Amino acid sequence: MRSLPRFSIKNPVTVSMIVLAVLLLGFISFSRLGTNLMPEIENPQLFVDIDAGERPPAEIEKQLVEPIEALVVRQKGVVNVQSRIMSGRGQITISYAWENDMDQAFLELQKVLSPYSTRDDVEELQISRFNPNADPVIQMALSDSLSGNLNQLRLLVENNLRPDLVRLEGVADVALAGEREQIIEVLTEPELLQAYGVTLSQVVNKINSFNQNVSGGYIEEKGQRFVVRGTSVISQASDLEELVIKMAGYDANTGNPGSPVLLRDLAGVNIIEGRPSSIVRIDGQDCLGLYVYKENRYNTVEMTGKVFGVMEDFQKNHPGIKMEVVENQGDFIETSIAEVSDSALIGIFIAVVVLFLFLRNWGATMVVSIAIPLSVVATFGLMYFNDLTLNLMTLGGLALGAGMLVDNAIIVLENIYRLLEQGKSAREAAIEGAGSVGGAILASTLTTVVVFLPIVYLQGISGEFFKDQAWTVAFSLFCSLGVALMVVPLLSTRLIKRKQKPASESPRNHGFYQNFLEKALNRKGVVLLFALVLMGGSYMLIPLVGSSFLPEASSDELEIEVTLPPGTRLERTDKTLNAMEKSIRRLLPADALRWVYAHSGPSVTESGQSFSRGENEGFLKIAFSNFSSSLSRQTIAGLDRLFDNVPGLELHFQHTEPALKVLVRDENAPFVLEIRGADMDVLKTTTSEIAGVLSHDPDLLNVYTSFEEEAPEVDIRIDRLKAGMLGLDIPGIISQVEAVLKEQEAGSLEKGGSRTDIKVSNEKLNISDLKNLKIIDGDKKYRLNELATILVGYEPGQILRNNQMRVGKIYAGVSGEKPYDKIVDQVEEKVASMAIPPGYRVLVTGDEQRRKESFSQLMFALILSVVLVYMVMAAQFESLIHPFTILLTIPLAGVGTIITFWILGISFNVMAFIGVVMLGGIAVNDSIILVDAINQYKLAGLPLRQSVIQAAGDRLRPILMTSLTTMLALFPLALSIGRSASLRSPLAIAVIAGLFTSTILTLLVIPCVYELFDRSGRKLNNAS
């Protein structure tokens, strides 16, 4: 390994040009790297939305969903099919294997389901791709502080702001919520309509016929062509009142023309504010909600920057408009990038300080100070060419590698520095120092890199997210290896002055450590027994530590989902949210809140539709001034106490953190219990019984089921015999009922560039009025209750299906006081003690299912990484025994991780597991350096014991330096400071704690094991 250092020292200009080229390409790559919250993933799911009019769920299930499921489940790569059926609508979610070609799957699904889209009982069938970035990137509350008129604000936003935003590159759509729109209401009186013999449909048709311009062809005269157009567009609301609806008293036989019946004779015409589809408030004041959606694979930070640039210009031109940012993922990303960058810089600074404290030489310190940024910039180039983006995972990988980046440089530099202390020239020390440890740092780099290979092969959501981090760490380590073997030797010859001391003078020694090690080698049995007891005791703590899927979110925002009984009107939902907001302000100090955002009614989606939320649902979003978990718990406990006895009211709490939202977005709550069976009544009863038992569990919060309360409905059962005898048909009867009950559109009135819709309606009817409703058939009139029986009942609730079976689900939050797996064990014990009907299965899904899948894959990755590490070391040392010595470091590293998590009370999660997998490659580095040095001294002719003690003394300093730099570089990430820290800190804690114990135990246990194995091996050879 001396060729690279010799080449760099012999050709300084060539190496300098290579370095400059790397820096140039690295800076250009950095400027062009995309920025996003999370790695771009293609979630292998397709959605099928079915609009089936007003059909009940059971009918939609039997006629549409079941046949479609039977077709879909046979498609290539399908792993799961879930369905949700509500009144009039069905949604089927098809999950594919992660390696499946989703473009091909989309085309095949369209082909298979094309016959259903043309069926008479299907109004609309849509197939769409699931997009993890479908949530709005920006959410704002807009209000007019001058006039407070939401209709004027809506017109201003729709005509001025929205077109400017939609034109921006990267903006997919801009949606509004809470808009108030003026309409022209034509309110008819039923008695007058009956007296004049006019129906509501006739009124609508008359308004439409007069409110239009009609082309009448053209006339040519004297060489000119005149376009003929009949104009009758209504420009004022008062003109509507003068429309002639019919001529009363007209008699063709006598020639009596009759008298005109005007619209004002039948109805009142008024300009009013229409009923909103949703209501939005900020701090109790009505406002507009503005939602901005991003195109896939576009730079989030760049897009949000452009949006806020337009918003600033809009606010300057309209100074009365007040804007409150409710959510800005671009700001979250920028903050997270700044946090990780700061952590990396602090880590680099600490590494430099540690190096100076050990070497006490400014020249040596300068060498590493130059090597670190060079390695980082080179990594940016490799990231760009591999199509990676700057996101939480890649930046976390860079921060993770901040300490490891300097390891190779430190090992080379320390060896050069040691040879300089022995009196060798700078050139000789650089070539020999870098060459003698070149094999060791190559092996340590490869062992760390091969640990990430299994992560790259992981499937599922965890594999998709951690691939980018794995590539980033691997790139940074390869760059640091190149810098250590080429740049560090060259810089050391220029920046480090040769020690002015004779070669015979003994270099700095570590007498205390070597004496202690010799005593330990004399008592190998005691040392190894102590290590085994320590490992056994710590691994017995694993059940006490517990496990969970993801770390608990730590966010300064709390979201409260509110659900009222089905059929609740939007106005009542809004009053409920308003009362909750006032209660929150009474519960908390005045300065504890930044704002409270309330949204009542259907949610806003990019497609403009809402499948999951009706008028009886809404949410509150609370932003704390200075977040503390006690404030959040105080809010949750207070609202639970205040609203616990309100009938039909359900509250679901969750902390909003974009980093976690992407990973856990497919369920309503962290805990989900699924009951599978055929009969809906048995399923509902069983689900309710289990939910009743679980609601008394103090570790579960807000327990509720998928069986919603049934919405009230009026069932008109028409007497077919009587209707047939009278010459009436069912569509004709129901269409008249619908015309009376439904608001009907009758065109619009355009004035000043804005349109005002004209809506014709009848006076609101109650159920008694409905029974006496007149059904008109020519000159004959019948009351509705003469033709039909009118019953008041309840509309069937939703039906859930999973893999062609009906399911009921129980949702709950978790208290966080116990590890998640312990709560699951408790629930499974309670369910096992209950009498579950034969043929029905109860499974814990949600986070628990994802935890099991992720842990099994990560365990496979850990085992595979250990095997690969062994192979690399066996090839490096050309030995099958010494790699076993080094692999002992991995269980020693696990000791520190387990004990630390137990002391801190943190449950073991996916992020911590990733840290343990990384430890498999990081922790063995110290052992590789030590064993490599022992082998070199043995080759030089030293006895075994002397080789072990001499190598341990020589490598003590680089081992301590590399371990300390890695641990201290990760220390800022482990502090859980920052908005995205909840995802990063478990990984950092796992690596720091494991590396701490592995370093200390490596310096004592590994020499003892090496000597034991080496002597045993020689005895076997001698015996053979």
BARO-148339 format. One record per residue (C-alpha): residue in one letter; y, z, x. Coordinates in steps of 0.001 Angstrom, whole numbers, plus 500000, padded with zeros to 6 digits. Example, Ala and Ser with C-alpha at 12.3 -4.5 7.8 and 13.67 -1.06 7.14 Angstrom:
# BARO-148339
a495500507800512300;s498940507140513670;
***
This chain:
# BARO-148339
m500000500000500000;r502303499689503021;s503065495988502491;l505701496456499762;p507692499156501618;r507483497093504849;f508687493963502987;s511647495768501401;i512798497304504698;k512358494011506543;n514228491959503870;p517082494134502570;v519144491159501304;t516217489756499304;v515506493124497724;s519213493608496955;m519325490256495144;i516195491157493165;v517836494452492170;l521074492708491136;a519119490120489118;v517206492885487334;l520463494730486600;l522131491555485314;l519235490635483028;g518894494257481927;f522535494580480873;i522432491227479048;s519209492285477286;f520728495635476312;s523717493909474708;r521379491729472638;l518833494335471601;g518768494839467843;t519489498298466461;n517596499790463561;l516482503091462108;m512766502492462596;p510601499697464049;e510375496640461831;i507067496876459991;e505354494616457531;n503753497000455080;p500657495171453776;q501323495609450075;l502035493256447189;f503479494248443814;v502600492634440490;d505085493481437700;i504044492597434146;d506499492531431241;a504503492558428007;g507175493120425373;e506708496262423270;r502932496601423550;p501429500087423985;p499967501081427386;a496327501097426229;e496608497502424958;i498259496303428190;e495535498064430190;k492688496435428256;q494070492916427884;l495982492450431149;v495610495105433843;e491822495449433877;p491153491664434138;i493842491292436828;e492388494210438824;a488930492618438642;l490353489406440137;v492531491092442740;v489875493429444138;r487810490408445232;q490633488983447369;k490257488958451142;g491484492090452919;v492198494197449800;v491567497896450503;n493142499590447474;v494455498645444018;q496662501074442084;s498145500481438638;r500779502175436547;i501057501193432882;m503910502173430601;s504986501027427178;g505694497300427490;r505229497157431267;g502578497349433939;q502817497522437705;i499907496833440056;t500181497758443738;i497721495939445991;s497200497345449507;y495699495145452215;a494272495846455655;w497015496048458298;e495719493050460230;n495749490839457122;d497983487747456968;m500381488713454176;d501879485230453770;q498427483832453050;a497622486802450788;f500818486215448796;l499971482548448213;e496373483348447232;l497515486020444770;q499999483612443176;k497225481062442753;v494791483576441229;l497310485054438771;s499043481808437752;p497074481550434441;y498405484959433362;s502057484013433826;t501744481359431088;r500002483534428495;d501764484140425170;d501378487920425400;v503094488022428832;e506861487649428759;e507194487720432551;l504871488200435551;q506398488675439001;i504668488969442393;s506770490474445154;r506445491799448704;f506873495493449409;n509841496055451717;p510277499408453532;n514019498700453854;a514504498280450082;d516569501460449821;p520320500853450039;v521632501112453588;i525032502239452317;q525724504275449191;m529310505079448242;a531224506719445405;l534415504857444394;s537174506297442214;d540769505392441335;s543014508376442058;l546017506720440359;s544785505519436962;g541243506861436735;n540314503799434655;l536725502883435579;n536867499549433745;q539835498387435840;l538096499697438964;r534947497786438015;l536916494550437569;l538647495130440901;v535363495742442719;e533522492844441041;n536332490332441565;n537689491396444969;l535368493700446928;r531880492573445985;p532375488848446838;d533714489812450287;l530726492097450925;v528083489640449710;r529467486962452063;l528866489178455114;e525992488236457390;g523122490689456976;v524076491842453459;a521304491016450966;d522954492322447807;v525630494673446465;a524908496595443247;l527053498854441066;a526103501934439060;g528062503933436533;e530247500967435602;r532257501170432396;e532929497908430601;q535247497183427683;i533707495315424784;i534937493946421469;e532964495850418855;v532396494224415480;l531139497151413385;t529857495950410026;e529455498007406862;p526028497624405216;e527402498049401661;l529941495254402131;l527322492974403708;q525041493527400707;a527901493089398230;y528866489709399690;g525242488683400386;v525773488296404128;t523324489259406871;l524164490467410348;s522635487326411845;q525004485154409785;v527987487079411181;v526749486556414758;n526111482839414158;k529580482310412635;i531337483978415587;n529336481895418062;s529986478638416164;f533774479117416129;n534087480605419647;q533401477459421692;n534807474218423012;v532893471070422058;s533019467720423798;g533646464842421334;g533209461804423560;y536186459612424565;i538661457001423241;e539890453948425145;e543324452571424282;k545720450352426227;g543600450525429358;q543415454298429341;r540452456546428645;f541076459747426663;v538522462531426644;v538095464039423175;r537458467772423108;g537386470182420191;t538846473564421262;s538145476681419312;v537715479370421985;i538970482731420762;s541551484267423110;q542540487420421202;a540499490075419454;s542748489821416386;d541691486173415929;l538155487383415175;e539329489190412075;e540539485895410544;l537207484089410872;v535804482838407552;i532236484060407223;k531541482468403771;m533228481271400560;a532633483812397773;g532328482395394239;y531757478811395353;d530181476736392544;a529254473120393211;n528765472358389506;t532220473462388357;g533954472521391596;n535203476061392121;p535809476325395882;g535715480118395758;s537683482488397926;p537186482988401692;v535404486125402925;l536974486993406270;l535334489034409010;r537861491824408447;d536529492137404905;l533083492966406248;a533672494744409527;g536090496545411764;v537057494790415027;n538016497103417919;i538273496978421700;i536293499970422995;e534479501131426113;g530847500052425933;r527969502433426357;p527138502670430075;s523626502046431420;s524083504879433926;i526647507589434686;v527707508515438216;r529838511467439299;i531156512786442597;d532236516435442555;g532240516381438754;q534537513319438460;d533385510009436966;c533123507270439584;l531395504018440465;g528313504017442674;l528286501169445222;y524931500280446815;v524686497840449725;y521288496374450686;k520383494909454068;e518475491753454882;n515203492263456741;r515268492141460533;y519041492369460742;n520903494794462977;t521678497761460719;v524529499158462804;e526183495742463087;m525875495154459343;t527272498565458366;g530129498082460819;k531084494825459097;v530807496439455652;f533093499321456550;g535540496868458119;v535818495100454753;m536045498456452963;e538934499567455178;d540859496356454441;f540178496794450730;q541446500377450827;k544606499333452689;n545367496741450035;h544567499213447232;p545776502610448450;g544848504411445227;i541114503771445711;k539204506788447010;m535875506261448823;e533245508895449573;v530268507905451728;v527089509333450191;e524663507639452566;n525172505497455643;q522050504641457610;g524189502926460238;d525944506211460983;f522574507992461053;i521267505455463567;e524366505661465754;t524206509455465720;s520519509403466573;i521068506916469388;a523850509105470770;e521603512193470557;v518717510533472370;s521053508991474940;d522608512377475597;s519148513905475946;a518164511230478453;l521369511704480460;i520918515478480483;g517330514977481601;i518406512675484427;f521091515140485502;i518575518000485518;a516144515878487535;v518811515224490130;v519778518917490294;v516120519970490689;l515656517411493443;f518711518648495323;l517576522280495024;f514224521371496590;l515404518944499287;r518966520232499885;n519994516782501063;w522710514687499409;g521308511445500768;a517890512041499224;t519560513029495967;m521575509798495977;v518390507739496363;v516916509147493142;s520289508947491370;i520274505197492041;a516568504728491230;i516738506280487749;p519350503986486112;l517781500991487824;s514429501778486181;v516072502298482767;v518063499039482902;a514969497113483993;t513144498585480974;f515794497094478643;g514919493635479936;l511214494064479227;m512013495485475765;y514119492428474921;f511468489942476043;n508850491821473976;d511040491640470804;l511541495411470579;t514637496948469004;l516645500062469738;n515338502528467163;l514325506164466952;m510866505479468347;t511860503291471318;l514783505547472184;g512460508517471895;g510155506712474312;l513024506245476761;a513968509927476465;l510317510862476939;g510180508694480028;a513451510071481419;g511599512763483345;m508591510593484188;l510859507820485489;v511735509935488521;d508192511138489229;n507177508167491349;a510507508100493158;i510299511837493881;i506749511625495244;v507664508769497590;l510966510343498600;e509472513776499217;n506777512277501431;i509383510293503388;y511502513425503681;r508486515426504948;l507783512834507643;l511452512867508663;e511182516639509057;q508276516037511400;g510556513946513606;k509593510368512733;s512200507600512599;a513707506593509280;r511880503219509340;e508496504738510222;a508931507556507705;a509865505097504925;i506916502729505525;e504309505423506138;g505663507830503503;a505706505227500716;g502425503643501827;s500417506856502070;v501192507901498492;g501298504356497062;g497712504560495837;a498296507957494253;i501416506919492323;l499739503670491259;a496809505669489898;s499081508224488195;t501148505411486625;l498039503599485415;t496556506795483975;t499748507393481975;v499926503773480827;v496263503517479781;v496815506563477576;f499114504394475456;l496639501533475113;p494681503232472287;i497975503939470480;v498728500219470514;y495372499615468807;l495942502229466099;q496055500924462537;g498033502201459601;i501602503388459336;s501359505709462360;g500098502916464598;e502841500548463462;f505558503059464293;f504183504325467612;k503407500909469085;d507037500379470042;q507211503795471683;a504013503103473609;w505326499790474942;t508655501367475901;v507078504193477907;a504672501762479595;f507529499429480555;s509628502286481957;l506728503571484078;f505943500151485544;c509618499711486375;s509714503126488060;l506611502188490093;g508289499036491367;v511485500911492211;a509530503653494021;l507625501219496260;m510464498769497026;v513895500273496434;v513368503929497401;p512036503139500942;l514965500767501556;l517566503250500301;s515997506097502271;t516530504228505548;r520239503840504722;l521136507097502972;i518890509770504546;k519676510816508090;r516787511696510386;k516266515385510924;q517359516384514396;k514354518554515229;p511399517989517556;a508166516752516104;s506334519770517402;e508372522078515208;s506369523012512150;p507829521717508904;r508649523861505913;n505460525629504840;h504327527459501790;g502525530384503374;f502429532629500321;y500891529962498086;q498376528883500744;n497295532480501395;f496901533114497670;l494951529877497278;e492584530830500108;k491814534139498352;a491205532213495118;l488841529822496928;n486889532809498172;r486490533973494577;k485932530650492820;g483669532209490193;v486373534630489042;v489017531875488890;l486786529488486948;l485647532256484582;f489304533149483919;a490093529485483196;l487119529185480812;v488059532372478956;l491673531195478677;m490591527818477335;g488075529310474919;g490540531888473610;s493330529359473099;y491095526837471361;m489959529594468975;l493612529790467856;i493532526227466453;p492534527335462903;l495425529833462942;v497921527170464020;g497002524865461133;s497955521231460685;s500130518973458544;f500971515291458303;l504610515262459381;p507052517948460545;e509200519538457871;a512476517684457339;s515620519416458526;s518500517697456770;d521988518673455674;e521346516969452327;l519207518128449418;e518110515801446616;i517103517177443212;e515190514888440852;v515830515866437215;t513548514850434328;l514209515647430655;p511830514986427733;p511226511265427027;g513628509879424470;t516541511983425745;r519780510022425567;l521821509245428668;e524738511413427516;r522540514522427310;t521047513814430742;d524564513589432139;k525541516911430536;t522456518555432044;l523302517304435550;n526903518396435073;a525755521908434090;m523462522030437131;e526328521034439415;k528480523872438070;s525583526286438590;i525190525126442195;r528874525749442873;r528548529261441426;l525464529970443532;l526968528927446876;p530197529837448707;a533144527524448079;d533098526144451641;a529308525578451733;l529400522126450099;r530925518857451258;w530216517073447988;v527793516844445072;y526742513377443879;a525151513000440432;h523429509888439059;s522179509914435454;g520027507135434076;p518125504184435541;s518143503816439308;v519750500801440918;t517438498467442816;e518045495287444737;s516555493229441921;g518815494948439392;q515842496402437508;s514437499894437186;f510752500541436650;s510519504218437476;r513563505846435875;g514879505915432318;e517817507477430505;n516058510845430515;e516031510991434339;g518573511361437108;f519202512983440459;l521675515239442248;k522412514831445931;i523998517817447661;a525645517646451096;f526059520996452862;s529033521615455143;n527023523502457758;f523352523182457028;s521021526129457230;s517560526416455746;s518609529658454023;l521334527816452069;s518813525214450948;r516268527860449926;q519020529800448125;t519974526697446136;i516363525865445211;a515501529452444227;g518706529857442198;l518226526638440224;d514555527444439628;r515553530836438257;l518353529487436052;f516503526532434542;d512930527845434556;n512902528544430813;v514588525321429690;p511916523482427638;g511016520007428863;l513188520210432011;e511480519369435318;l513148519776438724;h511777518300441955;f513439519150445281;q513316517262448564;h515371517091451736;t516645513582452329;e516085512291455836;p515856508516456379;a513547508916459371;l510915510677457262;k511616508782454028;v510176505575455454;l506918507289456409;v506275509194453170;r507798506940450540;d504628506093448559;e504261509386446631;n506583511619444621;a505678514849446424;p503946516010449638;f501008517520447735;v499068515235445372;l495813516111443615;e494034513193441948;i491534513534439094;r489404510446438416;g487513509737435186;a487104507368432235;d488243509158429080;m492012509634428870;d491863512723426642;v489372514504428925;l491422513428431941;k494617514823430430;t492959518123429461;t491357518577432894;t494569517717434706;s496569520171432589;e494036522966433185;i494067522478436956;a497879522239436987;g498041525510435039;v495942527266437688;l497901525757440592;s501275526658439059;h500496530327439856;d499957529546443552;p503002530895445467;d502540528260448191;l503030525378445742;l506433524594444224;n507397522580441128;v503875521779439977;y503829518937437431;t501457516206436271;s501566512449435815;f501049512898432069;e504610512820430781;e505626514150427399;e505163511455424789;a508358509788423602;p509111509952419837;e508662506702417916;v508892505370414352;d505806503421413293;i506426500866410473;r503018500055408975;i503536497044406723;d501357496640403634;r499887493216404373;l498635492667400826;k501959493455399170;a503968491461401737;g501639488474401284;m501941488571397509;l505732488579397778;g505711485665400233;l506956487765403185;d505590487750406713;i505585490533409296;p507852488791411880;g510416488116409147;i510507491770408042;i510643493220411569;s513298490717412672;q515606491972409913;v514960495582410965;e515703494642414573;a518917492832413564;v520189495998411868;l519164498445414585;k519949496407417697;e523376495547418997;q523664491745419010;e525694489684421436;a528080487119419946;g529551485427423005;s532604486646424862;l536382486478424897;e538001485248428112;k541535486249429024;g543286486532432356;g540206485455434290;s538024488273432919;r535432488156430170;t535035490708427399;d531710490632425552;i531669490532421749;k528964492737420276;v528062492934416593;s526357496062415309;n525671498000412171;e526476501602411487;k523952503950413099;l521058504644410785;n518899507724410470;i515248507662409425;s516143508075405715;d518533505122405939;l515775503098407575;k513433503732404634;n516070502406402199;l516960499379404335;k517236496199402240;i514925493353403240;i516401490082401950;d514304487067401006;g516614484456399521;d518127485994396380;k515539488783396310;k515986492180397904;y513358494823398681;r513595498290400174;l511633498703403399;n509640501662402057;e508427499417399224;l506838497093401763;a505660499522404434;t504720503114405204;i507123504668407734;l505588507303410013;v507280509390412701;g504984509902415702;y504873509713419482;e504556506771421816;p501566506993424196;g502488508045427746;q501812506195430970;i498331505369432291;l497545505543436012;r494614503738437628;n493212503750441157;n490565501245442258;q489696500287438674;m489407503889437466;r491773505948435330;v493353508849437185;g495532511843436479;k497747513243439213;i499187516667439955;y502283516740442148;a503770519731443964;g506035520685446809;v504909523138449500;s506668526355450470;g506323525785454218;e505281529390454829;k501655528363455444;p500208525390457319;y499565522459455016;d495811522317455641;k495477525993454696;i497169525310451361;v494786522383450783;d491787524624451556;q493052527198449023;v493468524528446344;e490010523062446995;e488471526548446667;k490233527119443330;v489207523703441991;a485602524251443139;s485450527435441063;m486548525571437907;a484274523733435464;i485024520061436063;p483456517737433437;p480487515652434660;g481484512232435983;y484984513376436973;r486105513756440598;v488979515785442062;l490500514663445376;v493486515781447426;t495487512660448323;g499118512141449375;d500044513764452686;e496555515256453117;q494891511848452911;r497375510387455391;r496921513435457669;k493157512988457790;e493427509257458435;s496044509713461166;f494209512601462852;s490914510702462925;q492604507691464508;l494512509825467004;m491329511702467930;f489712508334468632;a492794507421470710;l492549510706472661;i488840510245473454;l489369506609474413;s492357507498476601;v490300510134478476;v487574507551479111;l490133505018480356;v491795507621482586;y488403508437484087;m487739504744484779;v491107504282486492;m490570507343488704;a486968506416489509;a488181503023490682;q491037504629492633;f488926507222494473;e485718505170494568;s483949508269493332;l482247509389490125;i482622513130490851;h486272513649491783;p487611512123488488;f485758514922486650;t487707517406488750;i490966515779487694;l489983515471484011;l489707519269483865;t493518519240483783;i493520517889480201;p491864520921478528;l494042523140480740;a497093521350479310;g495827521959475776;v495957525703476441;g499752525741476690;t500278523466473679;i498067525533471365;i499490528915472434;t503098527675472153;f502597526249468660;w500910529502467605;i503760531647468989;l506483529449467424;g504663529275464093;i504677525451464064;s501782523637462422;f500074520873464351;n501261517457463057;v501004513783463895;m503960513892466298;a502428516830468199;f499090514971468340;i500844511978469885;g502235514397472502;v498710515654473234;v497466512082473679;m500341511494476106;l499418514689477957;g496087513067478744;g497935510710481065;i500850512898482182;a499035516141483041;v496490514486485365;n499239513148487625;d499547516431489508;s495792516590490070;i495720512971491271;i498404513708493869;l496522516797495037;v493044515232495168;d494397512126496912;a495956514290499626;i492704516284500083;n490759513041500515;q493250511766503102;y492942514952505187;k489142514779504969;l489243511195506222;a491448512388509081;g488594514719510140;l489725518103508844;p487109520493507415;l486857520791503612;r488531524211503260;q491343523317505647;s491851519947503890;v492163521660500507;i494621524315501741;q496696521868503824;a496884519290500997;a497834521973498467;g500653523170500706;d501935519640501377;r501810518586497726;l503171521826496223;r506755520662496411;p506301517187494846;i504020518642492139;l506612521254491177;m509448518716491391;t507786516080489183;s506564518623486604;l509926520355486392;t511859517118486017;t509570515928483197;m509675519271481386;l513420519794481780;a514163516182480791;l512305516755477515;f513890520161476950;p516940518793475003;l514542516995472616;a512551520180472072;l515595522146470931;s515516520502467461;i519227519738467687;g520457516681465820;r519875514817462568;s516625513113463620;a515280515975465726;s512568517017463263;l510504513957464231;r511057514309467972;s510847518030468741;p507073518608468071;l506167515867470537;a508505517281473198;i507253520854472670;a503625519722472946;v504265517890476237;i506419520646477811;a504033523479476923;g500942521529477995;l502513520390481250;f503628523941482069;t500128525420481884;s498444522397483454;t500804522535486451;i500243526257487098;l496487526079486588;t496204522816488549;l497512524553491664;l494699527146491463;v491799525848489381;i491607522239490625;p491212523188494343;c488397525584493375;v486626522956491247;y487104520290493928;e485553522486496614;l482691523453494290;f481926519843493343;d482324518562496895;r479930521124498359;s477442520660495515;g477582516920496068;r476945517283499807;k474014519645499189;l472476517129496821;n472952514363499393;n471393516501502109;a468472517419499845;s467867513783499037;
***
